[in-house]
Amino acid sequence: MVIVNDLFNPNSSGPQVHFQSNEDAKNKLEIFLNQKVLGPMLLVLDDVWSESFIDNFPSKNSGCKILVTSRTAFANYDVFKFDPLKEKDAKTLFCRSASTKGGKRPSPIINENLVNQKVGPWGSSGGDYPYEFIPNGRITKIKIKTGGHGGCIDSITFAYIDENSGQEYWSKTYGGPNGHLSQYMYMEAGEELAELSGSVGEYGGWTVVTSLCFKTNKQRREFGSVSDKKFSVPVKTNTAKIVGFHGRYGGYLDSIGAVLEPK
């Protein structure tokens, strides 16, 4: 057990305590907690994935309490649930705690623009709802609904694989319920979005996104009807990648921009 080894051997240059097996490490930890700890002690186990892992830390010492942080609610323990950090708070925490390769914290703190950079959006400021889609994992599908030739982009929806659970989920649909033509773009593992382009025009008296084109390191797909006012976001694939999208929507996709992440 790496954790127990670090507890007993904090200094690699000093005398070392050796363990014959995981069971031996468990027994030595039990003795340590019950005999060596005289006062109250709080043992914190951070980011635990399996309930069986906690069983490696038994203690009959009434003064010892174990606090576990996990993304899973364990049935045999008292559970206090907390909401995850919002994106803004998570970025702030990252920027203030990130270290350089040498282990030193940068001064001043990392600029948040180096974490994710928004470009755009292109389209109009219409649409009742703003959106921002930055998945916790890679995008696997893009679904576009249009009215066919001469129409516009009625809506866009994304599928992604969550990097924690490994499950595929669909995002909210950004746009309205119209559009009789549904088209899909499928993205394989290792495929990265390298360019977003499209056009903006008038449709039904509104300025909306009329066409979209997504280019990856493996394919290029176009959707909708191209109009005169075009936009493009090419990305230097050796320095950044497109990891999300933002804009506004209502009955149609009113605007779209890209969220870039440095490599």
C-alpha positions as CSV (number, residue, x, y, z in Angstrom):
1,M,0.0,0.0,0.0
2,V,1.6,3.2,-1.2
3,I,-0.2,5.4,1.3
4,V,0.9,3.3,4.3
5,N,4.5,3.2,3.0
6,D,4.5,7.0,2.7
7,L,3.2,7.3,6.2
8,F,5.9,5.0,7.7
9,N,8.7,6.1,5.5
10,P,8.4,9.9,4.9
11,N,12.2,10.2,4.4
12,S,13.8,7.9,1.9
13,S,17.2,8.5,3.4
14,G,16.3,7.3,6.9
15,P,15.6,3.8,8.3
16,Q,12.9,2.1,6.3
17,V,9.9,0.0,7.5
18,H,9.3,-2.9,5.0
19,F,6.0,-4.6,4.3
20,Q,5.7,-8.2,3.2
21,S,2.2,-7.8,1.8
22,N,-0.8,-5.6,1.8
23,E,-2.1,-7.6,4.8
24,D,1.2,-6.9,6.6
25,A,0.9,-3.2,5.9
26,K,-2.7,-3.2,7.1
27,N,-1.7,-4.8,10.4
28,K,1.2,-2.4,11.0
29,L,-1.2,0.5,10.3
30,E,-3.7,-0.9,12.9
31,I,-0.9,-1.2,15.5
32,F,0.2,2.4,14.7
33,L,-3.3,3.8,15.1
34,N,-4.2,2.0,18.2
35,Q,-0.9,2.2,20.1
36,K,1.1,5.2,18.9
37,V,-1.6,7.8,18.4
38,L,-2.4,9.1,21.9
39,G,-4.6,12.0,21.0
40,P,-7.5,12.6,18.6
41,M,-6.5,12.1,14.9
42,L,-8.3,12.8,11.6
43,L,-7.2,10.5,8.8
44,V,-8.2,12.0,5.4
45,L,-8.4,9.7,2.4
46,D,-8.8,11.8,-0.8
47,D,-10.5,10.8,-4.0
48,V,-11.4,7.2,-3.1
49,W,-13.0,5.1,-5.8
50,S,-13.8,1.9,-4.1
51,E,-15.4,1.2,-0.7
52,S,-13.2,-1.9,-0.2
53,F,-10.2,0.5,-0.1
54,I,-11.5,2.1,3.1
55,D,-11.5,-1.4,4.7
56,N,-7.7,-1.3,4.7
57,F,-7.8,1.4,7.3
58,P,-9.5,-0.2,10.4
59,S,-9.1,1.3,13.8
60,K,-10.4,0.5,17.3
61,N,-9.1,3.8,18.5
62,S,-12.1,5.9,19.4
63,G,-10.0,9.1,18.9
64,C,-9.4,8.3,15.3
65,K,-11.8,9.5,12.7
66,I,-11.6,8.8,8.9
67,L,-12.8,11.4,6.4
68,V,-13.2,10.2,2.9
69,T,-13.7,12.3,-0.3
70,S,-15.1,10.5,-3.2
71,R,-17.3,10.9,-6.3
72,T,-19.2,7.8,-5.2
73,A,-21.7,7.6,-2.3
74,F,-20.7,4.6,-0.1
75,A,-23.7,2.8,1.4
76,N,-22.1,1.7,4.7
77,Y,-20.9,5.2,5.7
78,D,-22.5,8.5,6.6
79,V,-22.5,10.6,3.4
80,F,-22.5,14.4,3.0
81,K,-23.1,15.4,-0.6
82,F,-21.7,18.6,-2.0
83,D,-22.3,20.3,-5.4
84,P,-19.3,20.2,-7.7
85,L,-17.3,23.3,-8.3
86,K,-18.7,25.6,-11.0
87,E,-16.5,26.1,-14.0
88,K,-15.5,29.6,-13.0
89,D,-14.5,28.4,-9.4
90,A,-12.7,25.4,-10.8
91,K,-10.6,27.6,-13.1
92,T,-9.8,30.0,-10.3
93,L,-8.7,27.2,-8.1
94,F,-6.5,25.7,-10.8
95,C,-4.9,29.1,-11.7
96,R,-4.1,29.7,-8.1
97,S,-2.7,26.3,-7.3
98,A,-1.0,25.1,-10.5
99,S,2.7,24.5,-10.3
100,T,5.5,24.7,-12.8
101,K,7.6,21.6,-13.7
102,G,10.0,22.7,-11.0
103,G,7.3,22.5,-8.4
104,K,7.2,26.2,-7.8
105,R,4.0,28.2,-8.0
106,P,4.1,30.9,-10.7
107,S,4.0,34.5,-9.7
108,P,1.7,36.2,-10.6
109,I,-0.9,33.5,-10.8
110,I,-1.7,31.8,-14.1
111,N,-3.8,34.0,-16.4
112,E,-7.2,32.3,-16.8
113,N,-7.1,33.0,-20.6
114,L,-4.3,30.3,-20.8
115,V,-6.7,27.7,-19.5
116,N,-9.6,28.2,-22.0
117,Q,-9.9,30.9,-24.6
118,K,-13.2,31.8,-26.1
119,V,-13.4,33.1,-29.7
120,G,-16.5,34.5,-31.3
121,P,-19.4,34.1,-31.3
122,W,-20.5,34.8,-34.9
123,G,-24.1,35.5,-35.6
124,S,-26.4,37.9,-33.8
125,S,-27.1,38.9,-30.2
126,G,-30.7,37.6,-30.6
127,G,-32.0,34.4,-29.1
128,D,-33.4,34.2,-25.6
129,Y,-30.7,31.9,-24.2
130,P,-27.0,31.9,-23.9
131,Y,-25.1,28.6,-24.0
132,E,-21.7,27.3,-23.2
133,F,-20.8,23.6,-23.8
134,I,-17.5,22.3,-22.5
135,P,-17.7,18.6,-21.9
136,N,-15.8,16.7,-19.3
137,G,-14.4,14.4,-22.0
138,R,-14.1,14.1,-25.7
139,I,-16.9,14.9,-28.2
140,T,-18.1,11.8,-30.1
141,K,-21.0,13.1,-32.1
142,I,-22.4,16.4,-33.5
143,K,-26.1,16.4,-34.4
144,I,-27.3,19.2,-36.7
145,K,-31.0,19.9,-37.6
146,T,-31.7,22.0,-40.6
147,G,-34.7,22.8,-42.9
148,G,-32.7,21.5,-45.9
149,H,-31.7,23.6,-48.9
150,G,-32.2,27.3,-48.4
151,G,-32.8,26.9,-44.6
152,C,-30.6,27.6,-41.6
153,I,-29.1,25.7,-38.6
154,D,-32.2,25.1,-36.5
155,S,-30.3,23.4,-33.7
156,I,-27.1,21.7,-32.6
157,T,-26.5,18.9,-30.1
158,F,-23.4,17.2,-28.9
159,A,-22.6,13.7,-27.6
160,Y,-19.5,13.1,-25.5
161,I,-17.8,10.4,-23.4
162,D,-17.4,11.5,-19.7
163,E,-13.8,10.9,-18.8
164,N,-14.7,9.8,-15.3
165,S,-17.6,7.4,-15.9
166,G,-16.7,6.3,-19.4
167,Q,-20.4,6.7,-20.3
168,E,-21.7,8.6,-23.3
169,Y,-24.1,11.5,-22.7
170,W,-25.9,14.0,-24.9
171,S,-25.8,17.7,-24.3
172,K,-28.8,20.0,-24.2
173,T,-30.1,20.9,-27.6
174,Y,-29.2,24.5,-28.6
175,G,-31.8,25.8,-30.9
176,G,-35.5,25.3,-31.6
177,P,-37.7,22.2,-32.4
178,N,-37.9,22.8,-36.1
179,G,-35.8,21.3,-38.9
180,H,-36.9,18.1,-40.6
181,L,-33.4,17.1,-41.7
182,S,-31.1,15.6,-39.0
183,Q,-27.4,15.0,-39.9
184,Y,-24.6,13.6,-37.7
185,M,-20.9,13.9,-37.6
186,Y,-19.1,10.9,-35.8
187,M,-15.7,11.4,-34.2
188,E,-13.3,8.6,-33.3
189,A,-10.9,8.3,-30.4
190,G,-7.9,10.5,-31.1
191,E,-9.9,12.8,-33.4
192,E,-9.6,16.5,-32.6
193,L,-11.5,19.5,-33.8
194,A,-9.1,21.7,-35.7
195,E,-11.4,24.3,-37.4
196,L,-14.9,25.7,-37.0
197,S,-16.3,27.7,-39.9
198,G,-19.7,28.7,-41.3
199,S,-21.9,31.5,-42.4
200,V,-24.5,33.9,-41.1
201,G,-27.5,35.2,-42.9
202,E,-31.2,36.3,-42.7
203,Y,-33.9,33.6,-42.2
204,G,-37.5,34.3,-41.3
205,G,-36.6,37.9,-40.4
206,W,-33.8,36.9,-38.0
207,T,-30.0,36.9,-38.3
208,V,-29.0,33.4,-37.6
209,V,-26.3,30.8,-38.4
210,T,-27.1,29.4,-41.8
211,S,-24.3,26.9,-42.3
212,L,-21.6,25.2,-40.3
213,C,-18.4,23.3,-41.2
214,F,-16.4,21.2,-38.7
215,K,-12.9,20.1,-39.7
216,T,-10.9,17.6,-37.7
217,N,-7.5,15.9,-38.1
218,K,-9.4,13.1,-40.0
219,Q,-12.4,14.6,-41.7
220,R,-14.4,17.6,-42.8
221,R,-18.3,17.9,-42.7
222,E,-20.6,20.7,-43.9
223,F,-24.2,21.4,-42.8
224,G,-26.9,23.9,-43.8
225,S,-27.0,26.5,-46.6
226,V,-24.0,28.8,-47.2
227,S,-24.7,32.5,-47.2
228,D,-22.6,35.5,-48.0
229,K,-21.3,36.4,-44.5
230,K,-18.7,33.8,-43.6
231,F,-16.6,33.2,-40.6
232,S,-13.7,30.8,-39.8
233,V,-11.7,29.7,-36.7
234,P,-8.7,27.7,-37.9
235,V,-6.6,26.3,-35.0
236,K,-2.9,25.5,-34.9
237,T,-3.2,21.9,-33.9
238,N,0.2,21.8,-32.4
239,T,-0.6,24.5,-29.9
240,A,-4.4,24.3,-29.2
241,K,-7.6,22.4,-29.8
242,I,-11.3,23.2,-29.9
243,V,-12.9,21.7,-26.7
244,G,-16.3,23.4,-26.6
245,F,-18.7,25.9,-28.0
246,H,-20.7,29.0,-26.9
247,G,-23.2,31.4,-28.3
248,R,-26.9,32.1,-28.2
249,Y,-30.1,30.3,-29.3
250,G,-33.8,30.6,-29.5
251,G,-36.0,29.2,-32.2
252,Y,-32.8,28.8,-34.2
253,L,-29.1,28.8,-33.6
254,D,-28.5,32.5,-33.4
255,S,-24.7,32.5,-32.9
256,I,-21.8,30.1,-32.3
257,G,-18.2,30.5,-31.2
258,A,-15.4,28.1,-30.1
259,V,-13.7,27.4,-26.8
260,L,-10.0,26.7,-27.3
261,E,-7.7,24.8,-24.9
262,P,-3.9,25.1,-25.1
263,K,-1.9,21.9,-25.5
